[in-house]
Amino acid sequence: MSTKETFMNRAFDLAQLGAGNVSPNPLVGCVIVHDEKIIGEGYHMKYGQAHAEVNAVNSVEDKSLLKDSEVYVTLEPCSHFGKTPPCSDLLISHRVKRVMVSNLDPNPLVAGRGIEKLNAAGIEVETGLMESKGELINRRFFTVMRKKRPYVILKWAETADGFIARENFDSKWISDKYSRKLVHKWRAEEDAILVGTNTAQYDNPTLNVRDWDGRDPLRVVIDRSLRLSSDLNLFRGGQATVCYNEQKDDIKDNTTYRKINFDALEDEMLTDLLKRNISSIIIEGGSKVLHSFIEKDLWDEMRVFKSPTNFESGISAPEVKGTLKESEKLVNDQLEIYLNHG
């Protein structure tokens, strides 16, 4: 690995510390290097707060060194006034020597303008450093910008003989407690979590974050004819829930009822969620919902736990698709993660 890649890797590590806190903004890390030594670093910590470049510059004790320093940033510095001033202007004001960028920002408000500003000010810019890794880390943000929908993660656990639930819809517990703890970490990192009517009724999930520190995702449930009981866990507590149905628009306590066209269910849900600033969603079942998103090719990632348990009969698991990105043996389960490059 080159010296440049080492510093950009550090910026990537920093960027990922913002997971679960910066959406709908991208994950961004920044490292400032003087004479091959890091003198400042920072990352975007929370939506609406200072960007990575600001935190990195503020961490530099001797600001006079900035004019002879290189800045490594995972995403093109912004060029517009949003909730914070443009980061490109900040770097220009300190006359930094060079800026190394992994990915250009596809946001129409930026889209190369940050680079243009830096170049116009006489600052050398190099782009595309470890670009594929940057794409992977900010895949949620890039999906929103390019496909105009949230990043969709399909998640399920299946038995060794290929079942996702028993014939009575019971799916507890296929995966072990260690895998379930990992799922709670994932919930804290994504904006929303969705289940279908049968999963809501038979499993009665809470869909919050319990075995990990982090925010609760927006709960989403499909209930076409509004037959689910209001006593279910999904409709309790302070955590917000959106219920997509064919009957009414309404708000009651923590639940928003949203009437949509079920002939275009998946597209309409994703469009509505995007309007709610949802950049990513985990779909946890059941089988019918998972199959519908797969059939319409409206998914980006599959996370599949394969358990040594056998059911012998039941509801079949979906067929895995895409490119295998990761396969990892946990304690008792095998975790496989697939990416959709379609």
Secondary structure, DSSP 4 states (H G I P E B T S, - for coil): --HHHHHHHHHHHHHGGGTTTSTTSPP-EEEEEETTEEEEEEE--STTS--HHHHHHHH-S-GGGGGG-EEEEEE----S-SSS--HHHHHHHTT-SEEEEEE---STTTTTHHHHHHHHTT-EEEE-TTHHHHHHHTHHHHHHHHHSS-EEEEEEEE-TTSEEE-TTS--TTSS-HHHHHHHHHHHHHSSEEEE-HHHHHHH----S--SSSSPPPEEEEE-TT--S-TTSGGGSSSS-EEEEESS--EEETTEEEEE--GGGHHHHHHHHHHHTT--EEEE---HHHHHHHHHTT--SEEEEEE-S---SSSEEPPPP-SEEEEEEE-SS-EEEEEE---
